[in-house]
Structure formats: C-alpha cells, structure tokens
C-alpha cells in the first residue's frame, strides 16, 4: 500500500506535513526552523548552535531528567539536532506508543526553554569541547579550508561553531541577542513540522495540532539575502569544487540527481572508468551550501593518483558533457528508481527529515527538472562527444532471481524474527579462516559495496581476527542478487592479485576508532598483528562457514539456496562466543590528541537481562555526571551491546582534558552508586523488545548475535526474562561488575596505568 501524505497550515503559522506509511513500525518527527548560524549577528559567532544545545536542557514542565533526550532514550529511540547555515533541525524516532510524549516534549522545549546563566555556563563548556575536537579533526579542517575559496565577504568563509570566547555570556548585549534570536525565529511561521509513522493521517494530524499549538504564533521572518559567493572573482580552489549563483528554485533537488550520476559506480559511468584506469577508487559528493539560488558543492576523490589529477578532472568534465547530452527523462529514470528504493527502505526519521527539508524521496518534479537544466548548463565542459549512460541497475529489481531447486545447507540457520514479507531480509555469512584475511579479500567487495549503497542495501565485510563476515540487508530479491555477486567476487580473488596494504583508513574521532576496534579486541586478535596472506586454495578448502537467513519467504529461500552453491569453504558446526575471563587494558592508536576510553563489561547469559536493565538505568546518571556536571566532553554514552556474540555494558567517553584512567575512575564510581528499579523503567525496556516496536536492522542484529552466542531464545523469552528481574538482581550484578576479577575490557588511546585498576571509588576533583 503506498504512503498517504497531507500538508496544512496551523493557526500559529506552522507548516504541518503528515505521512502515513503502513510498512513502518515506528514514528518520527522532524522540525525545521528556518534560521541558522548565518542568521545570527556576526558579533556572536556560534549563537545559533549554542541555542540549539540549550533547548535540550529542560523546561519548567519537563526538566532535564524527563526532557526529550532522556524520554526518547528511555523508549529505545533516537534523537538529535543539527544547526546549518540557514536552518536548524530537531528530529527523533520512537515506538508509536511513545510518540505523543516525544512530540509534546519537542514542542515544549522549543517554546519555553530555560535560559538561566548556570545552564548556559555548563553548556558553553560542552560547545568549547566540540570546538577543540573540531579544530583538531583533519576532515573538519579540510572542509573549512574549502569554504575559504569563496568571497571573504560571504559568511561561509567565517567561523560559526562557537567556543568559550565567542559566547560572551555575561555581556548583556549577548543575552539580549540570544533571546531576540529565539523570539524572532522560534515561532510557528518560521517552522515546518513533519510527522511520519504507521498511524492514520487523522491521528497524526490530531497529534500535530495538539502539541504544535504550544509554539508561539508568528509570521515568517525574512532571512537576509547573502552577498555573492564569488564577488566576480574565480573560485579560489584547486579542488573539484563548484559554485553557482542565481539557480532557480528546485536546485537542491537537482543537485541530488547530479550527485547520484557522479557517484554512480555502474560499468560505463565516469567513476567506473576512473576505477578501471586506477586513477581513483571511489568518490563522494557533498553539498556544502545551498540557499537563495546559491550552491557550493564538492567532489572528493578517494584513493586517487595525484599524478592523474588533471586527467581525472577532464574525465569528470566529459561526464558533465554526457549528462548534458542525455535526455532529461533518461537521467531522471535512474534517479527515480534509486529514490523509490530509498523511500521503500527508509526509516521513519529518514522519511520525516526528507519531507521536512523539502527533498522528498522521489524523482524530480517539473520545477527541479528546470533547475537541473540550468545547473548542467553552468558546469564546465571538455567538448566530449557521445557517451552512453550505463545500463539499468539489476540490484534495483524487485523480482526474485531464478532458482535451480537447490536446498539450503544445514549450516544456514533460518531465523523467523523478521517477518517474511519481502520488505526487509537479512543474510549473514561468516567464515573462520586458517589465518587473518588478506588485503585482496578485504578490498574485493569495494565496487559492489558502492553499487549496493546506491541501491539502499546494507552490504558490509568485516574481519575481526581470523573471521571474515559478510552481511547484507534490504529487500529480499536485492539481497539474494547481492549475495550471489559478493560470493562470486570473493571466489575470484586470485593469489596473484596485488596484495598491497589498504590505503590508510580515513581519519576519525578517537572514540569512533575505539568502537571500530572493539570486535577485533573481543576475539583476542593481537593489536597490530601483521595480516598474513593465504592462497585461494586455503580459502576455498580450509575455511569453515556458518550463516543465517532472516526474513525470507519460501521462494526467497529457494533462490538463496541456488546462490549458496558457490560459497567457498566447508559448512561448520557452531562455535559459540564466550566472554573473556580476564581483565584487559588495550592501547589503540588513534588520530588527534583527545583522550578516549571505551569500557566493555562482558556478562554471562544468565546476567544479561539484569544487564540490559542496569544499562537502561545508568544512561541518565552517566550523562548527568560526566557530561553535565563534570563536563568531561561532548562524546559521552552508555548502553548494553552485543558484540561478537558477547553481551555486556558499554561505556564510551572522549575528553579534551581528562585522561583515560580518571575517566575510568568516574565510571567506577557510577557503577558503584545505587540504582532504583521502577516498574515504569522495566515496562519501557520490555516494550522495546516487542517485534512491532523494533527496527528491522536491530532485529537482524539481535538474531545474529544470539546465533553467535549459541542462544536459541526468542524475543518473547527475552521479554519474560526482563520482566522477572528484581532489584536484588541488579545489586548482585553491580557487586559482580565491581569485583577485582570482573573481566573488564578497556580500550584507550593511552597506555595502561601503572597502578592497579579500576581505582577506588574516591573521585579526585575534576580540573575545571
């Protein structure tokens, strides 16, 4: 059944967009304020970003402990916000039962924030920590350098993130500007609210009318037009950077189509040609700015050969010529198919955000097609003759591939946790190799991964220790085709293939680097171990494998069985994960100078129901203590996680000034503090594991982790176990976690402390 939509204007001026999508099992809201960092007075850089942060710190009706962030986290949802140059977005996604509570808190916090100076002082330190991390991040610095290519009169070239020095809290003029900005822009006429979920349009409209009425009335405030991007001068950049003025309405959607064709990895595209010539391995397109007919966007080449930069640029310009010469309907045909697949697989929050931004997941309308023609006309040319566009993408087909009557091997576990409706299927295939995977294997799927990504498929190849794990998730027909191609690519890897080490991984935040290393650390792969090379024969003959298919119907399983005929290796008996029995500190080299610590506390299967509840109850205290009170940094989180079949408590902190041992000291103190198990918290967590409330990706992950752990339980079994937990169980678990022999795994970008750890519960005073 197709989605149904509705658009209306409320009495307070707010534009309300509604989407009923019957395939969803969650609901989402996205609210856009048409004001951003360029709308604040130049005297106060960062004011708009600072206000976005302050709005999450509670209201008189919903204090911090019951505000939007805690409420959504408690319901097992997701929430975030983003301040751009001319817009500020707030969005969340939750199970449908919690949607009204989340929407009420969202509207309330925007309408009646508490802006007292004490809150401002604490949050300014968080903004400053973000600024420090930003200033040390190579990717962020690179993007800022790109923006310096425009006119110095344009606000794009300036600093707008905010820090301790630009946010003059004790200056009355700053306080006046902060409140005036909120009063001027945070009103109905300046806002668009998009609601999306499986609820009928009438129910969504009733919720929108009820809670958006809290927002103050107001007419749309005019946003000052920007000065010229280039001021008549050429673009000052040697990068593949493109600037436009005076584009017609619809240009941002036209840019989306252009980006799809530039990043198109199909054979026959310019990118595929560049890859075949080994000039580059991939590319990304990012719109850096789009407002009032202006646009600035960048093509970033990955793995490119610097000596071929001029030829690469010429090849791209030739591709522009090909796109100009192609019929507009042919360009839009591929884009429409890509967008339809995205619409069919998008989450509630992705749909809500797309609607709210005026960028629906569909082909171009007439206005955007006109803008595309203007956009293509303004691009450089290389005078290239006819270049045919690639053939249609097979991964976008919805029909099942042919089956030859094969039977699935016994090593393929057929799970039933995902409904077999064809909308979302998940397949995981895991080999145990006689040694670590060679680089050639790890690189083999890169072209296919690019195709899968464009077709809205999740395709991932992981290699923790001596395992090689292939995962694919999406519509079942597309998953089967992708798995068949992936197996073919992996079989075709020749020992004669050049096995040069992979290019350096992109620079990332230290805490993200630790998270990426966690699976390998849990399977006890020695840090920094050299990747040994194995031959094709070793992979095919000696590798043992097991797999799981989830969400396939009978016809889909038959087609999958045909694809599985070609799997290299031998079906294996299950080898189940076991938690580590010793305490370990492992240093991981990361970029940047900020301190980062990841603490994973593995639990036995009998402890995991209590562990999930304890993790839920600790989320608030961890955030309150480490981020709000101690202001250790802006990257602070805690949760229960299953990794490599091992379930446990996971804590992460990145701090610009607090060393890892002291972070660990604070976490130890939080784990030792008493917690209160309330019926409400227990019920909320139990409801999160109702299949109707779970995201398909989370269901697939849970099922596979249970497979690795050798746990045959169902979601119903898990819900019953959560309901049986008592306060005494939490106390026993805390005692076990704090015992000297508790098998903690600490990943940090610093050396293990010389003194025994974890330290005592006596906390040292935090440096201010």
Residue pairs with C-beta under 8 A, 6 or more apart in sequence:
1 22
3 19
3 20
3 21
3 22
3 343
3 351
4 19
4 20
4 201
5 17
5 18
5 19
5 20
5 201
5 355
6 17
6 18
6 201
6 204
6 205
7 15
7 16
7 17
7 18
8 15
8 16
8 18
8 205
9 15
9 16
10 16
10 188
10 208
10 209
10 212
10 213
11 213
11 217
12 187
12 188
12 189
12 212
12 213
12 215
12 216
12 217
12 218
13 187
13 188
13 189
13 190
13 191
13 217
13 218
13 219
13 220
14 188
14 189
14 191
14 192
14 193
14 212
14 215
15 191
15 192
15 193
16 192
16 193
16 195
16 205
16 208
16 209
16 212
17 192
17 193
17 194
17 195
17 355
17 356
18 194
18 195
18 196
18 201
18 204
18 205
18 208
19 194
19 195
19 196
19 197
19 204
19 351
19 352
19 355
20 197
20 198
20 199
20 200
20 201
20 204
21 196
21 197
21 198
21 348
21 351
22 198
23 198
23 344
23 423
24 196
24 197
24 198
24 347
24 348
24 351
25 95
25 96
25 198
25 692
25 693
25 694
25 695
26 77
26 93
26 94
26 95
26 96
26 197
26 347
26 348
26 693
26 695
27 93
27 94
27 95
27 96
27 99
27 195
27 196
27 197
27 198
27 199
27 348
28 91
28 92
28 93
28 94
28 195
28 196
28 197
28 347
28 348
28 349
28 351
28 352
28 353
29 91
29 92
29 99
29 102
29 103
29 106
29 193
29 194
29 195
29 196
29 352
30 89
30 90
30 91
30 193
30 194
30 196
30 349
30 352
30 353
30 355
30 356
30 357
31 89
31 90
31 91
31 106
31 107
31 110
31 191
31 192
31 193
31 194
31 356
32 87
32 88
32 89
32 191
32 192
32 194
32 356
32 357
33 87
33 88
33 89
33 90
33 110
33 185
33 186
33 190
33 191
34 86
34 87
34 185
34 190
34 191
34 192
34 220
34 221
34 223
35 48
35 86
35 87
35 88
35 181
35 184
35 185
35 186
35 190
35 221
35 223
36 48
36 83
36 84
36 85
36 86
36 87
36 88
37 45
37 46
37 47
37 48
37 49
37 83
37 84
37 85
37 155
37 160
38 85
38 86
38 155
38 156
38 160
38 226
39 48
39 86
39 181
39 185
39 223
39 224
40 46
40 47
40 48
40 160
40 177
40 181
41 47
41 177
42 155
42 158
43 173
43 177
44 166
44 167
44 168
44 174
44 177
44 178
45 158
45 159
45 160
45 161
45 162
45 166
46 127
46 159
46 160
46 161
46 162
46 163
46 166
46 167
47 162
47 167
47 174
47 177
47 178
47 181
48 83
48 88
48 160
48 181
49 83
49 127
49 160
49 161
49 162
50 120
50 123
50 124
50 127
50 162
50 167
50 178
51 178
51 181
51 182
52 81
52 82
52 83
52 88
52 90
53 123
53 126
53 127
54 113
54 115
54 119
54 120
54 123
55 81
55 90
55 109
55 110
55 113
56 67
56 68
56 69
56 81
56 109
57 64
57 67
57 113
57 114
57 119
57 123
58 64
58 65
58 66
58 67
58 109
58 114
59 67
59 108
59 109
59 112
59 113
59 114
60 112
60 114
61 108
61 112
62 68
62 71
62 105
62 108
62 109
64 70
64 624
64 628
65 620
65 624
66 105
67 105
67 109
68 79
68 92
68 102
68 105
68 106
68 109
69 79
69 623
70 619
70 620
70 623
71 98
71 101
71 102
71 105
72 78
72 79
72 92
72 94
72 98
72 102
73 79
73 619
74 616
74 619
74 681
74 684
75 94
75 95
75 97
75 98
75 101
75 102
75 684
75 688
76 94
76 95
76 684
76 685
76 688
76 693
77 92
77 93
77 94
77 95
77 98
77 102
78 92
78 93
78 349
79 91
79 92
79 93
79 102
80 91
80 92
81 88
81 89
81 90
81 91
82 88
82 89
85 155
85 156
85 160
85 289
85 291
86 223
86 291
87 357
89 353
89 356
89 357
90 106
90 110
91 349
91 352
91 353
91 356
92 102
92 106
92 349
93 347
93 348
93 349
93 352
94 102
95 687
95 688
95 690
95 692
95 693
96 197
96 198
96 199
96 693
97 687
97 693
99 197
99 199
99 207
100 207
100 211
103 195
103 207
103 208
103 211
104 211
104 214
106 211
107 211
107 212
107 214
107 215
108 211
108 214
110 186
110 215
111 186
111 214
111 215
111 216
112 214
113 182
115 178
115 179
115 182
117 169
117 170
120 167
120 169
121 169
122 628
122 631
124 164
124 167
124 169
125 164
125 631
126 627
126 631
126 633
126 634
127 161
127 162
127 163
127 164
127 167
128 163
128 164
129 631
129 633
129 634
129 655
129 656
130 161
130 634
131 161
131 162
131 163
131 164
132 594
132 656
133 509
133 592
133 594
133 633
133 634
133 635
133 654
133 656
134 140
134 161
135 141
136 592
136 593
136 594
137 507
137 509
137 592
138 507
138 591
139 506
139 507
143 288
146 237
146 239
146 241
146 288
146 298
147 156
147 157
147 288
147 289
147 296
148 157
148 236
149 235
149 236
149 237
149 239
149 241
149 243
150 156
150 157
150 229
150 230
150 235
150 236
150 243
150 296
151 157
151 227
151 228
151 229
151 230
151 231
151 233
153 227
153 228
153 231
154 226
154 227
154 228
154 229
154 231
155 226
156 229
156 288
156 289
156 296
159 166
167 174
168 174
169 175
184 190
184 221
185 221
186 215
186 216
187 215
187 216
187 217
187 218
187 221
188 212
188 215
188 216
188 217
188 218
189 217
189 218
189 219
189 220
189 221
190 218
190 220
190 221
191 215
192 356
193 208
193 212
193 356
194 352
194 353
194 355
194 356
195 204
195 207
195 208
195 352
196 204
196 348
196 349
196 351
196 352
196 355
197 204
197 348
199 207
223 292
225 292
226 291
226 292
226 294
228 245
229 243
229 244
229 245
229 294
229 296
230 243
230 245
235 241
235 242
235 243
239 298
240 298
240 299
240 300
240 301
240 313
240 316
241 296
241 297
241 298
241 299
242 295
242 296
242 297
242 298
242 299
242 379
243 294
243 295
243 296
244 251
244 293
244 294
244 295
244 296
244 375
244 378
245 293
245 294
246 293
247 254
247 293
247 294
247 295
247 371
247 374
247 375
247 378
248 293
248 367
248 370
248 371
248 374
249 367
249 371
250 364
250 365
250 367
250 368
250 369
250 370
250 371
250 372
251 290
251 293
251 295
251 368
251 371
251 374
251 375
252 287
252 290
252 295
252 358
252 359
253 359
253 364
253 365
253 368
253 371
254 364
254 368
254 369
254 371
254 372
254 374
254 375
255 287
255 290
255 295
255 297
255 375
256 335
256 359
257 331
257 332
257 335
257 364
257 368
257 372
258 285
258 323
258 372
258 375
258 376
259 285
259 287
259 297
260 334
260 335
260 338
260 454
261 269
261 319
261 323
261 331
261 334
261 335
262 270
262 271
262 283
262 285
262 299
262 316
262 319
263 271
263 283
263 284
263 285
263 450
263 454
264 271
264 272
264 334
264 390
264 454
265 271
265 272
265 275
265 282
265 447
265 450
265 451
265 454
266 272
266 390
266 391
266 393
266 451
267 390
267 391
268 388
268 389
268 390
268 391
269 319
269 389
269 390
270 315
270 316
270 318
270 319
270 322
271 280
271 282
271 283
272 390
272 447
273 315
274 280
274 283
274 312
274 315
275 281
275 282
275 447
277 308
278 305
279 304
279 305
279 308
279 311
279 312
279 315
280 301
280 302
280 303
280 304
280 305
280 308
280 312
281 302
281 303
281 304
281 446
281 503
282 301
282 302
282 303
282 446
282 450
283 299
283 300
283 301
283 302
284 299
284 300
284 302
285 297
285 298
285 299
285 300
286 297
286 298
286 300
287 295
287 296
287 297
288 296
288 297
288 298
289 295
289 296
290 296
295 375
299 316
301 312
302 503
303 503
304 312
305 312
314 382
315 382
317 379
317 380
317 381
317 382
317 384
318 382
318 384
318 387
319 387
320 376
320 379
320 380
320 381
320 382
321 381
321 382
321 383
321 384
321 387
322 384
322 386
322 387
322 388
322 389
323 331
323 376
324 376
324 377
324 379
324 381
325 386
325 387
326 389
328 369
328 372
328 373
330 389
331 372
331 389
332 363
332 364
332 369
333 363
334 389
334 392
334 393
335 363
335 364
336 362
336 363
336 364
337 392
337 393
337 396
338 393
338 396
338 454
338 455
338 456
339 361
339 362
339 363
340 361
340 362
341 396
341 455
341 456
341 475
341 478
342 350
342 361
342 456
343 351
343 361
343 362
344 423
344 456
344 475
345 423
345 424
345 456
345 474
345 475
346 354
346 361
346 456
347 695
351 361
354 360
354 361
364 372
393 451
393 454
393 455
394 481
395 451
395 452
395 455
395 457
395 478
395 481
395 482
396 455
396 478
397 477
397 478
397 481
398 475
398 477
398 478
399 477
400 476
400 477
400 480
400 555
400 556
400 559
401 477
401 480
401 481
401 484
401 559
401 562
401 563
402 559
402 562
403 555
403 558
403 559
403 561
403 562
404 562
404 565
405 558
405 562
406 558
406 561
406 562
406 564
406 565
407 561
408 414
408 549
408 557
408 560
408 561
408 564
409 564
409 571
410 571
411 545
411 546
411 547
411 571
411 572
412 546
412 547
412 548
412 549
412 564
413 546
413 547
413 548
413 549
413 707
414 548
414 549
414 550
414 552
414 557
415 548
415 549
415 550
415 551
415 703
415 707
416 550
417 550
417 691
417 699
417 700
417 702
417 703
417 714
417 715
418 424
418 425
418 426
418 550
418 551
418 696
418 699
418 700
418 703
419 551
419 691
420 551
420 552
420 553
420 556
421 551
421 553
422 475
422 476
422 477
422 553
422 556
423 475
423 696
424 473
424 474
424 475
424 551
424 696
424 700
425 473
425 474
425 475
425 476
425 479
425 549
425 550
425 551
425 552
425 556
426 471
426 472
426 473
426 479
426 548
426 549
426 550
426 551
426 696
426 697
426 700
426 703
426 704
427 471
427 472
427 473
427 479
427 480
427 483
427 547
427 548
427 549
427 550
427 552
427 560
428 469
428 470
428 471
428 472
428 547
428 548
428 700
428 704
428 707
429 469
429 470
429 471
429 483
429 545
429 547
429 567
430 467
430 468
430 469
430 470
430 545
430 546
430 547
431 467
431 468
431 469
431 539
431 543
431 544
431 545
431 568
431 569
432 466
432 467
432 543
432 544
432 545
432 572
432 575
433 466
433 467
433 468
433 534
433 538
433 539
433 542
433 543
434 466
434 534
434 538
434 542
434 543
435 466
435 532
435 534
435 538
436 463
436 465
436 466
436 525
436 529
436 531
436 532
437 463
437 466
437 468
437 531
437 534
438 493
438 499
438 531
438 532
438 533
438 534
439 499
439 500
439 501
439 502
439 531
440 493
440 494
440 495
440 497
440 498
440 499
441 463
441 468
441 490
441 493
441 539
442 461
442 463
442 502
443 502
444 461
444 489
444 490
444 492
444 493
445 459
445 461
445 470
445 486
445 489
445 490
448 459
448 482
448 485
448 486
448 489
449 459
449 460
449 461
452 458
452 459
452 472
452 474
452 482
453 459
455 474
455 478
456 474
457 472
457 473
457 474
457 478
457 479
457 482
458 471
458 472
458 473
458 474
458 697
459 470
459 471
459 472
459 482
459 486
460 469
460 470
460 471
460 472
461 468
461 469
461 470
461 471
461 486
462 468
462 469
462 471
462 519
463 469
464 519
464 520
464 522
464 523
464 525
464 644
465 520
465 523
465 524
465 525
466 523
466 525
467 523
468 543
470 483
470 486
470 490
471 704
472 479
472 482
472 483
472 486
473 479
473 696
473 697
473 700
474 482
476 551
476 552
476 553
476 556
477 556
477 559
480 556
480 559
480 560
480 563
483 560
483 563
484 563
484 566
487 563
487 564
487 566
487 567
487 568
488 566
490 539
490 568
491 536
491 540
491 566
491 568
493 536
493 539
494 536
495 533
495 534
495 535
495 536
499 533
501 531
507 591
507 592
508 516
508 590
508 591
509 592
509 596
509 635
509 654
510 590
510 591
510 592
510 594
510 595
510 596
510 654
510 749
511 596
511 598
511 635
511 652
511 653
511 654
513 588
513 590
513 591
513 596
513 749
514 588
514 590
514 596
514 597
514 598
514 652
514 747
514 748
514 749
515 598
515 652
517 527
517 588
517 747
518 598
518 600
518 643
518 747
519 643
519 644
521 527
521 584
521 586
521 745
521 747
522 577
522 580
522 600
522 602
522 643
522 644
522 646
522 745
523 644
524 580
527 586
527 587
527 588
539 568
539 569
540 568
540 569
541 569
541 570
542 569
542 570
543 568
543 569
543 570
544 569
544 570
544 571
544 572
545 567
545 569
545 570
545 571
545 572
546 571
546 572
546 574
546 707
547 564
548 703
548 704
548 707
549 557
549 560
550 699
550 700
550 703
550 704
551 696
551 700
552 560
574 707
574 710
576 645
576 708
576 709
576 710
577 644
577 645
577 646
577 708
577 709
577 710
578 646
579 602
579 603
579 604
579 646
579 648
579 743
580 602
580 646
580 743
580 745
581 743
582 743
583 741
583 742
583 743
583 744
583 745
584 743
584 744
584 745
584 746
585 746
585 748
585 752
585 753
585 757
586 745
586 746
586 747
586 748
587 748
587 749
587 750
587 751
587 752
588 747
588 748
588 749
589 749
590 596
590 749
594 633
594 654
594 655
594 656
595 654
595 655
595 656
595 657
595 658
595 659
595 660
595 663
595 748
595 749
595 750
596 635
596 652
596 653
596 654
596 655
596 660
596 748
596 749
597 651
597 652
597 653
597 660
597 663
597 664
597 746
597 747
597 748
598 650
598 651
598 652
598 746
598 747
598 748
599 649
599 650
599 651
599 652
599 664
599 667
599 744
599 745
599 746
600 641
600 643
600 648
600 649
600 650
600 744
600 745
600 747
601 648
601 649
601 650
601 737
601 742
601 743
601 744
601 745
602 646
602 647
602 648
602 743
602 745
603 611
603 647
603 648
603 649
603 733
605 647
605 709
605 711
607 733
607 736
608 640
608 647
608 721
609 718
609 721
609 722
609 724
609 725
609 729
610 725
610 729
610 730
610 732
610 733
611 640
611 647
611 648
611 649
611 733
612 640
612 685
612 722
613 677
613 681
613 682
613 685
613 722
613 725
613 730
614 649
614 675
614 730
614 733
614 734
615 638
615 639
615 640
615 649
615 650
616 640
616 681
616 684
616 685
617 675
617 676
617 677
617 681
617 730
618 638
618 649
618 670
618 671
618 675
619 638
619 639
621 670
621 673
621 675
622 636
622 637
622 638
622 651
622 667
622 670
623 636
623 638
625 666
625 670
626 632
626 636
626 653
626 663
626 666
626 670
627 633
627 634
627 636
630 658
630 666
630 766
631 766
632 653
632 655
632 657
632 658
632 663
632 666
632 766
633 653
633 654
633 655
633 656
633 658
634 654
635 652
635 653
635 654
636 652
636 653
636 654
637 650
637 651
637 652
638 649
638 650
638 651
638 652
639 649
639 650
640 647
640 648
640 649
640 650
641 647
641 648
641 649
641 650
642 701
642 702
642 705
642 709
643 650
643 705
644 708
645 705
645 706
645 707
645 708
645 709
645 710
646 709
647 705
647 709
649 737
651 667
653 663
653 667
655 663
657 767
658 766
658 767
659 750
660 746
660 748
660 749
660 750
661 750
661 753
661 757
661 759
662 764
662 766
664 746
664 757
664 758
664 759
665 758
665 759
665 760
665 763
665 764
666 763
667 758
668 738
668 758
668 759
668 760
668 761
669 761
669 763
671 734
671 737
671 738
672 734
672 738
672 761
675 730
675 734
676 727
677 725
677 726
677 727
677 730
682 722
682 723
682 725
685 722
686 719
686 722
686 723
687 693
688 694
689 715
689 718
689 719
689 722
690 715
690 719
691 699
691 715
694 702
694 715
699 715
702 715
706 712
706 713
736 742
738 758
744 758
746 752
746 757
